[in-house]
Amino acid sequence: MRLMDEVEKEEEKVVEEVQDQWCPVVNTGFSSPKKFVVVGYALTSKKIKSFMQPKLEGLARNKGILFVAIDQNRPLSEQGPFDIVLHKLSCKEWRQVLEDYRQSHPEVTVLDPPDCIQHLRNRQHMLQAVAEMNFSDSYGKVGVPRQLVIKRDASAVPELVNRAGLNLPLVAKPLVADGSAKSHELSLAYEPYSLQKLEPPFVLQEFVNHGGVLFKVYIVGDAIKVVRRFSLPDVSKWEHSKDAGIYRFPRVSCAAASADDADLDPIVGELPPRPLLEKLATELRWRLGLRLFNLDMIREYGTRDRFYVIDINYFPGYGKMPEYEHIFTDFLLKLGNGKYKKKSG
């Protein structure tokens, strides 16, 4: 009840501040405040810092959206009421709390279902939906690099790589993708014996030359935004023959590595066709059961229409996405208004 009172007081305060912008006075001589879309959020401290920016919260208020922090030390069912629950916590206890809450509060939209998110935390299964689609249309073909999962005994890697027929060089990624800095570390191996130095579990992916540029495809409901990022450089046959060992890289697709303003070869820097991305996103939203995610895509160097998805991330760093405040608040407002229409219908 205490949180409910706080929400009501906050709503009244914000209504007074922005009433003239979205709540006109009617002819009867009094105003009829529009109900706020209340979004409860449970995020890591890192995500709160990057996502919950003052500009986002201010714009949300002006549009009739109220963000309320969820107290993780109190039962979720005692908080609210919420129209939407926005979350990115990975612990098992939280997933159970949220699953119970979804069952007892079907009227609340949870972004997104815990079980669907969990599917993306394992790189063995992450790209499965893309692989199964065998996606191809007049604008291009989208696939995934061939990969091999190493769960234990790194000493067996050379034999397993040979048996799987994977082409070198190989990119090694941690099996668990939990959003931590460690889960984004990459290693590039020019010969399989170097991989014995890595600690399992990890995933091996065939390296595909892509001009050193990847495309981060952000998806927020029906909205799609694409940005370019610098990536690992191409590997020539000469380099392959001369290099040995394993090379470790930190996270490569960070904000500082933006390639949107770089002078790129048009063949390398041209964004994937919009119709292809829209069709791909629609299919993946359905297959993954998610509305908030992004794809790391590359174009095979020397081609115009051959693309690979190399990673999928849930609730990525939207703070790095241009105009994320407008895109995200429009999405939340659409969700909230849709709920109210159903209730009154």
C-alpha positions in Angstrom: 0.0 0.0 0.0 2.9 2.4 0.8 4.2 2.1 -2.8 0.7 2.5 -4.2 0.4 5.8 -2.3 3.8 6.9 -3.5 2.8 6.2 -7.1 -0.5 8.1 -6.7 1.3 11.1 -5.2 3.9 11.0 -8.0 1.2 10.8 -10.6 -0.5 13.9 -9.2 2.8 15.8 -9.1 3.7 15.0 -12.6 0.1 15.6 -13.9 0.4 19.2 -12.6 3.8 19.7 -14.3 2.8 18.4 -17.7 -1.0 18.6 -17.8 -1.1 21.4 -20.4 1.0 19.2 -22.8 -1.2 16.1 -22.9 -4.3 16.7 -20.9 -6.3 19.6 -22.3 -9.1 21.2 -20.2 -12.5 20.1 -21.5 -15.6 22.4 -22.0 -17.1 21.4 -18.6 -14.5 23.6 -16.9 -12.3 20.9 -15.3 -9.5 18.7 -16.5 -9.6 14.9 -16.6 -6.1 13.6 -16.0 -5.1 10.7 -18.1 -4.0 7.6 -16.2 -0.2 7.0 -16.2 1.3 3.9 -17.6 3.2 2.6 -14.6 6.4 0.7 -15.4 8.1 -1.1 -12.6 11.7 -1.8 -13.3 14.2 -4.3 -11.7 17.6 -3.8 -13.3 21.2 -4.2 -12.3 23.0 -1.1 -11.1 25.0 -1.0 -14.3 21.9 -1.1 -16.4 20.2 1.6 -14.3 23.1 3.8 -14.9 23.2 3.4 -18.6 19.5 3.1 -19.3 17.6 5.2 -16.8 18.9 8.5 -18.0 17.2 11.8 -16.9 16.3 12.5 -20.5 14.5 9.2 -20.7 12.6 9.7 -17.5 11.7 13.3 -18.4 10.4 12.4 -21.8 8.5 9.4 -20.3 6.7 11.7 -17.8 5.7 14.1 -20.6 4.2 11.2 -22.4 2.3 9.8 -19.4 4.7 7.1 -18.4 5.9 6.7 -14.8 9.0 4.6 -13.9 9.0 3.0 -10.5 11.9 1.1 -9.0 11.0 -2.4 -7.7 12.2 -3.1 -4.2 13.9 -6.6 -4.5 13.7 -7.0 -0.7 9.9 -6.9 -0.7 7.4 -9.4 -2.2 6.7 -8.3 -5.8 3.0 -9.0 -5.3 2.8 -6.3 -2.6 4.2 -3.6 -4.9 2.5 -1.7 -7.7 0.1 -1.8 -9.2 2.1 -2.0 -12.4 1.1 -2.0 -16.0 4.5 -3.2 -17.2 7.4 -4.9 -15.5 10.8 -4.2 -17.1 13.6 -6.4 -15.9 17.1 -7.7 -16.4 18.2 -9.8 -13.5 19.6 -13.3 -14.1 19.5 -15.0 -10.7 17.4 -18.1 -10.3 15.4 -16.7 -7.4 14.3 -13.7 -9.3 13.2 -15.8 -12.3 11.0 -17.8 -10.0 9.6 -14.7 -8.4 8.8 -13.2 -11.8 7.3 -16.4 -13.0 5.0 -16.6 -10.0 4.0 -13.0 -10.5 3.2 -13.6 -14.2 0.8 -16.4 -13.2 -1.0 -14.4 -10.5 -1.0 -11.1 -12.5 -1.8 -11.9 -16.1 -3.0 -8.4 -16.6 0.6 -7.1 -16.3 2.9 -7.1 -19.3 6.3 -8.6 -18.3 9.2 -7.6 -20.5 10.2 -10.3 -21.3 9.3 -13.9 -20.1 12.1 -15.3 -18.0 12.2 -18.7 -19.8 12.6 -17.0 -23.2 15.4 -14.8 -21.9 17.2 -17.8 -20.4 17.4 -19.3 -23.9 19.8 -16.5 -25.0 22.1 -17.0 -22.0 23.6 -20.1 -23.6 25.5 -19.7 -26.8 24.9 -23.3 -27.6 21.2 -22.5 -28.2 21.3 -18.7 -28.8 21.6 -18.9 -32.6 19.4 -22.0 -33.0 16.3 -20.0 -34.1 18.3 -18.3 -36.9 19.8 -21.6 -38.0 16.5 -23.3 -38.1 14.9 -20.6 -40.2 17.2 -21.1 -43.2 16.3 -17.5 -43.9 16.5 -16.3 -47.5 14.5 -13.8 -49.6 15.1 -11.5 -52.6 17.1 -9.1 -50.4 19.6 -11.6 -49.1 20.3 -14.7 -47.1 20.9 -14.8 -43.3 22.6 -17.7 -41.6 24.9 -18.4 -38.7 28.6 -19.5 -38.7 29.2 -23.2 -38.1 30.1 -23.7 -34.5 31.2 -26.4 -32.0 30.5 -26.5 -28.3 33.4 -27.5 -25.9 32.0 -28.3 -22.5 35.0 -30.0 -20.9 38.4 -31.4 -21.6 40.1 -28.7 -23.8 42.8 -31.2 -24.7 40.3 -32.9 -27.1 39.7 -29.7 -29.0 42.0 -30.4 -32.0 40.4 -33.8 -32.6 36.9 -32.4 -32.3 37.6 -29.5 -34.6 39.0 -31.9 -37.2 36.1 -34.3 -36.9 33.6 -31.4 -37.2 35.4 -30.1 -40.3 35.5 -26.5 -39.1 37.6 -24.1 -41.1 40.3 -22.1 -39.4 40.7 -19.5 -37.9 38.2 -20.0 -35.1 36.6 -17.5 -32.7 36.2 -18.8 -29.2 33.4 -17.3 -27.0 32.4 -18.2 -23.4 29.4 -20.5 -23.4 27.4 -18.5 -20.9 26.3 -15.1 -22.1 25.2 -13.3 -18.9 26.0 -9.8 -19.9 29.2 -9.6 -17.8 32.5 -8.3 -19.3 33.9 -11.8 -19.2 31.1 -13.2 -21.3 32.0 -10.8 -24.1 35.7 -11.7 -24.3 36.8 -13.2 -27.6 39.8 -15.3 -28.6 40.9 -15.9 -32.2 42.8 -19.1 -32.9 44.7 -19.7 -36.2 45.4 -23.4 -35.3 43.4 -25.7 -33.0 46.2 -26.7 -30.6 46.2 -23.2 -29.1 42.6 -23.7 -28.0 43.8 -26.2 -25.4 44.9 -23.2 -23.4 41.3 -22.0 -22.9 39.1 -23.0 -20.0 35.9 -24.8 -21.0 33.0 -24.4 -21.5 33.2 -22.3 -24.6 31.8 -22.1 -28.2 34.0 -22.2 -31.3 32.7 -20.3 -34.4 34.2 -20.2 -37.8 35.6 -16.8 -38.5 34.0 -15.0 -41.4 35.8 -12.1 -43.1 33.4 -9.1 -42.9 35.5 -6.0 -43.6 36.0 -5.3 -39.9 32.5 -3.9 -39.5 29.5 -5.4 -37.8 25.9 -4.2 -37.6 24.1 -4.0 -34.3 20.4 -4.4 -35.0 18.4 -3.1 -32.1 14.8 -4.3 -31.8 12.3 -2.6 -29.5 8.9 -4.2 -30.2 8.1 -3.3 -33.8 10.9 -0.7 -34.1 14.3 -1.4 -35.6 17.4 0.7 -35.4 20.8 -0.3 -36.9 24.2 1.1 -36.1 27.7 0.2 -37.4 30.5 -0.9 -35.1 34.1 -1.7 -35.8 34.9 -5.4 -35.3 37.8 -7.9 -35.7 39.8 -7.2 -38.8 39.8 -9.6 -41.7 42.2 -12.5 -41.9 44.2 -13.1 -45.1 45.5 -16.5 -46.2 49.0 -15.1 -45.8 48.4 -14.1 -42.2 46.8 -17.4 -41.5 49.9 -19.2 -42.7 52.2 -17.1 -40.7 50.3 -16.8 -37.4 50.1 -19.3 -34.6 48.8 -19.2 -31.1 45.7 -17.6 -29.7 44.8 -13.9 -29.6 42.5 -12.6 -26.9 40.3 -9.6 -27.4 38.1 -7.6 -25.0 34.6 -6.6 -26.0 34.9 -5.3 -29.5 31.5 -3.8 -30.2 31.5 -1.0 -27.7 30.3 2.5 -28.0 33.8 3.9 -28.6 34.1 1.7 -31.6 31.3 3.4 -33.5 31.8 3.2 -37.3 28.7 5.3 -38.3 30.8 8.3 -39.2 33.9 6.5 -40.5 34.9 6.7 -44.1 34.1 3.1 -45.1 34.1 1.2 -48.3 30.5 1.4 -49.5 30.3 -2.3 -50.0 31.4 -2.9 -46.4 29.5 -0.1 -44.7 26.1 -0.4 -46.6 23.4 -1.3 -44.0 21.5 -4.5 -44.5 18.3 -3.9 -46.6 15.5 -2.7 -44.4 12.9 -5.2 -45.8 15.2 -8.0 -44.9 15.7 -6.8 -41.4 12.0 -6.2 -40.9 11.1 -9.8 -42.0 14.0 -11.2 -39.9 12.9 -9.3 -36.8 9.3 -10.3 -37.2 10.2 -14.0 -37.4 12.7 -13.8 -34.5 10.2 -12.0 -32.2 7.9 -14.9 -32.7 10.5 -17.7 -32.4 12.3 -16.2 -29.4 9.2 -14.9 -27.6 11.0 -11.6 -27.0 10.4 -7.9 -27.7 13.7 -6.4 -26.4 16.8 -7.7 -28.0 19.5 -7.0 -30.6 21.4 -9.0 -33.2 25.1 -8.7 -34.0 25.2 -9.2 -37.8 28.0 -9.3 -40.3 28.1 -9.3 -44.1 30.5 -11.8 -45.6 33.3 -9.8 -47.3 33.1 -9.7 -51.1 29.3 -10.3 -51.1 26.4 -7.9 -50.9 23.6 -10.1 -49.7 25.2 -12.8 -47.5 24.8 -12.1 -43.8 25.5 -14.0 -40.6 24.1 -13.5 -37.1 26.9 -14.1 -34.7 25.3 -13.0 -31.4 21.8 -12.2 -29.9 21.5 -10.2 -26.7 18.5 -9.6 -24.5 17.8 -6.0 -23.4 21.1 -4.8 -24.8 22.8 -1.4 -24.2 19.9 0.7 -25.6 21.6 3.8 -24.1 24.1 3.6 -27.0 21.3 3.5 -29.6 20.5 6.9 -31.2 17.1 8.3 -30.1 16.6 5.4 -27.8 14.5 7.6 -25.4 11.9 8.3 -28.1 11.8 4.8 -29.5 11.5 3.2 -26.1 8.9 5.5 -24.7 6.8 5.1 -27.8 7.0 1.4 -27.4 5.9 1.5 -23.7 3.1 3.9 -24.5 1.8 1.6 -27.2 1.8 -1.3 -24.9 0.1 0.6 -22.1 -2.6 2.1 -24.4 -3.2 -1.3 -25.9 -3.9 -2.7 -22.4 -6.4 0.0 -21.6 -8.2 -0.4 -24.9 -8.6 -4.1 -24.1 -10.0 -3.4 -20.7 -12.5 -0.9 -22.0 -13.4 -2.9 -25.0 
